[in-house]
Amino acid sequence: MRYTDGGGLTAKQRARREQVRFEVAELFTQGVSPPQVARRLRVSRKSAYAWHARWRDGGTEALRSKGPSGLLSRMKPEWRAWLAAELEGVHAGPFPYVDGIANAGR
C-alpha cells in the first residue's frame, strides 16, 4: 500500500501541517498579511489566503486538521491478509522478473 492510512498524508505529516496552520494563526493575530505569511513560511499565497479566510471566520479552531481524507476501506481484514499473502514476492511492472532483472522478451 502506498500510504500507511489508506491515502493522503500520514498522521505525522497531518500533525506537522496542522502545526504550520497554528503558526499561521499566530501571525494573523499579530496582523501579518497573507502574502507576508506565505513568504515567511514558504507556502503558497493561495493557501495563506484560504487559511486567513478560515481563521477570520472561525479562529484557530477552524485551522485544526479534520483527520484523514477519503472513505474508509471496505476491505475486510481477512481479505487484506489474504491479498498481502498472495502478493508476497510479486514485483510490480509489465515484465516477468527473474533474479530481480526484468526479461523483456529475451
N, C-alpha and C positions, 0 to 999 in steps of 0.2 A: 504494500500500500504506500502511496506516495507521501501522504500526510498522516501523522500519528492519530489524529482525531477525526479522520474522515474527510477533511478538506479545509482549505484556507490555512490559517495560522495555528501554530501550536499554542498551548496555554501560556507558555513563557513569552512567546512573541506577542500575544494579545496583551499580556501584562505590561510589556515594555511599551507598546503603542499607547496603552492607557496612561502610563506614567508621562509620556510625552504630552498627551492631551491635558493632563493635570498641570504640567508646566505651562502650557499654553494658557490655561485658565488663570493662572497666577499672573502671567504677563498681561492678559486682558484686564485684570483687576487693577494693574498698575498703569493702565491707559495706553499700553503699547498697541499700535495699529496692526491689522492682519498682515500687510506687506512686510512690516518690520519683524513680526513673529516668524514669517516664512523665511526671511533671511537669517535670523538668529538661530533658528532650529533646523535649518536646511530641509524644509518641507515645501510642498508646492503652495503657491498663493491660493489656488482653488481650495485646498484642504484648510488653509488658515481662515479663509472667508467662511467656509462651511462650518468650521468649529466655532468661529465667532458668532455666527447666527444661532447655533445650538446653545452656546454659552449665554448669549443675550436673552434667549427665550427661557432657558431652564437652569442656568447657573452651572456650577462644576458637575453636579449630578448628571446633567444632560450629556456630559462628555465621557461618562463611565461606559466601559465595554458592555455590550449586550450578550457576550458569550460567543460560542462558535456559530458560524452561519450555516445555512443549509438544513436539509432534513436529516433526521436520524436514519441510520441504516436500517432497512427492513430485513437484512440477512440475519438468520438465526445463528446463535453462537456455534451450534454443532455444524452448520453449513460452512461457517467461516473456518473452523478447524479442518473440516474435510477438504475445502479448497486449498488451504495452506499446505496440507499433506500432499495433495495432487500436484501442486505447483513446485514442490520441493525439487530443486535441481534443474528446473526448466529455465532456459535462458530466453530473454526477450530478443526479438529480432526476426527478420524474414528468412534467415538461412539456418539449416541444421548446424549444430556445433559438435566438433569432435576435439577433445582435449583443449577446450577453450578457444579454438580457432574456427572461424566461420569458413565453411566449404560452400562456395557459391558455384555449384555445378562442376566442380573439378573432378 
